[in-house]
Amino acid sequence: SMKMIASTKLAKAQRAMQAGKEYGIANAEVFKVASSDKPAPRKLFLVVSS
């Protein structure tokens, strides 16, 4: 009975790991394709108050 419980938990963890892996691959593909060639200019604002 303990082996069945462990097997069930392992199967659940493996399914979750596979879903996470697919999400990571898709996320990396989006950033690879959608990256901009020229970085946007940045402005730095410093505010000093008392």
C-alpha positions, -999 to +999 in steps of 0.1 A: +000+000+000+029+024+007+043+016-027+010+026-044+009+059-025+045+066-034+038+057-071+008+080-072+028+109-057+056+103-081+033+102-111+017+135-100+051+151-095+062+140-130+031+154-146+037+187-129+073+187-139+065+181-176+039+209-176+065+232-161+091+222-186+067+230-215+059+264-200+096+271-197+103+262-233+074+284-245+085+313-223+121+311-237+107+310-273+086+342-267+116+361-254+138+349-282+114+360-309+101+392-293+134+408-283+140+443-296+171+451-315+176+486-301+172+492-264+150+520-254+167+551-240+164+554-202+160+585-181+170+586-145+150+609-121+165+617-087+141+632-062+155+646-029+131+657-002+132+664+035 
